[in-house]
């Protein structure tokens, strides 16, 4: 680690937790292809608490779970057990019951019709099936209310049996797609998704602090999720924990992990599928997973329908963005210094990572705050990434 990088990154973390209304606690790391070149933590695991935020603090990582689920699916593709153009109903028949929402009648009941084509695994991996999340779609939220469908954070299969907002393949939109991918993996492997991940991702990568169910050691190091009210006030929510154990291993958002563990996954992508204890993916699969799969379609921003869970926003507005399996791709260089063609994604409680295969570096910024794209944590991430690119060369 060079001194300039350490000083610049430490300053960003200190400013993020030290400013008025700043994040309660943050963990951030950077890796090259060999090892972490920066590790930092600042603040506390819970506002007003005694426990400092440490580099081994455990967080609900929400949608940064998705790339790990995508990896278990691509392993099946490598083995010839599934094809990306297979209809999902071949493996998970329940998806054939999902219909397209065309609006609501005068009594508030949804008007539904059959989709024009089958949902394929490819549609799910690229978020083009037509699914959304209830916090990014007022219509999805209204349909859940009308039909008594639980929230996705309930960790139930019922929570992803919602609706399509358009026909499969017609546009990009972010939603419960990867939870369905997890069901495909379970159907083919004959095991729970968490077991598959343990055997085929976590063990080869030496990830000992990641899972849908926290070990006692992980529970003891858990950082508390905080709520930021409209006036900026932060409140710890110590009881906000995803179901332990969940009814269903939610491949889209259900994992707990540490930033240090996730860096091992990022390094695997930087090393073309090779892990510390064995290969996870073939090099050509990582290459395929890193390419835009949307064709002419583009990734946009999001509009909140539950402001307590997410702000309305977009990553680098005005910059063209596409989607790969299962990462966002910036089609042009970002203002923070990330080159075109790099990968990134995020988790609802303000966790953000990027993977720059061109330069062989990746980073992760972890905090535990709702709503998403927090006024303190998200700018902190952008400042952190910018500091890395300015100072990495030493």
Buried (B, 14 or more C-beta within 10 A) or exposed (E): BEEBBBEBBBBBBBBBBEEEEBBBBBBBBBBBBEEBBBBBBBBBBBBEBEBEBBBBBBBBBBBBBBBBBBBBBBBBBBEEBBEBEBBBBBBBEEBBEBBBBEEBEEEEEBEBEEBEEBBBBBBBBBBBBBBBBBBBBBBBBBBBEBBEBBBBBBBBBEBBBBBBBBBBBBBBBBBBBBBBBBBBBBBBBEBBBBBBBBEBBBBBBEBBBBBBBBEEEBEEBBBBBBBBEEEEEBEBBEEBBBBEBBEBBBBBBBBBBBBBBBBBBBBBBBBBBBBEEEEBBBEEBBEBBBEBBBEEBBBBBBBBBBEEBBBBBBBBEEBEBBBBBBBBBBEEBBEBBBBEBBBBBBBBBBBBBBBBBEBBBBBBBBBBBBBBBBBBBBBBBBBBBBBBBEBBEE
